[in-house]
Amino acid sequence: MPTGRDAEALAAYVFAWHHHWPDSFERELGERGPEVIAWARSAAADDNRYIKLRRIAIERLAEIL
């Protein structure tokens, strides 16, 4: 698993995907979804950084989902 800044960025993508495209998230991750969300919670340490990263993630994911 990634650590540090990489983990924070990935966690932001996970939360954005889960929140804005829940059907796609569930379809792709299935029963592992809750495990991935739990990991993301543990990786998102800085709330201010998370907000910025999540906004970027939503923009990028909107282009591909």
C-alpha positions as CSV (number, residue, x, y, z in Angstrom):
1,M,0.0,0.0,0.0
2,P,1.2,3.5,-0.6
3,T,2.3,5.7,2.2
4,G,2.6,9.5,2.9
5,R,1.5,11.9,0.3
6,D,0.7,9.1,-2.2
7,A,-1.6,7.5,0.3
8,E,-3.4,10.8,0.9
9,A,-3.9,11.3,-2.8
10,L,-5.2,7.8,-3.3
11,A,-7.6,8.1,-0.4
12,A,-9.0,11.3,-1.9
13,Y,-9.7,9.4,-5.1
14,V,-11.3,6.6,-3.2
15,F,-13.6,8.9,-1.3
16,A,-14.5,10.9,-4.4
17,W,-15.3,7.8,-6.4
18,H,-17.3,6.3,-3.5
19,H,-19.3,9.4,-2.9
20,H,-20.0,10.7,-6.5
21,W,-20.2,7.4,-8.4
22,P,-21.3,4.8,-5.8
23,D,-22.7,2.3,-8.4
24,S,-19.4,2.2,-10.3
25,F,-17.5,1.9,-7.0
26,E,-19.7,-1.0,-5.8
27,R,-19.5,-2.7,-9.2
28,E,-15.7,-2.6,-9.4
29,L,-14.9,-3.3,-5.7
30,G,-17.8,-5.3,-4.6
31,E,-17.4,-6.8,-1.1
32,R,-13.9,-5.3,-0.8
33,G,-15.4,-1.8,-0.9
34,P,-15.7,-1.4,2.9
35,E,-12.1,-2.6,3.3
36,V,-10.9,0.0,0.8
37,I,-12.9,2.8,2.5
38,A,-11.5,1.8,5.9
39,W,-8.0,2.0,4.5
40,A,-8.8,5.4,3.0
41,R,-10.0,6.7,6.3
42,S,-6.7,5.7,7.9
43,A,-4.7,7.4,5.1
44,A,-6.5,10.8,5.0
45,A,-4.6,12.6,7.8
46,D,-4.7,16.3,6.8
47,D,-8.3,17.6,6.4
48,N,-7.2,20.7,4.5
49,R,-5.0,18.7,2.1
50,Y,-7.8,16.2,1.7
51,I,-10.3,18.8,0.5
52,K,-7.9,20.0,-2.2
53,L,-7.0,16.5,-3.3
54,R,-10.7,15.4,-3.4
55,R,-11.6,18.4,-5.6
56,I,-8.9,17.3,-8.0
57,A,-10.0,13.7,-7.9
58,I,-13.6,14.6,-8.7
59,E,-12.5,16.6,-11.8
60,R,-10.3,13.7,-13.0
61,L,-12.8,11.0,-12.3
62,A,-15.6,12.9,-14.0
63,E,-13.6,12.7,-17.2
64,I,-13.3,8.9,-17.1
65,L,-16.5,7.6,-15.3
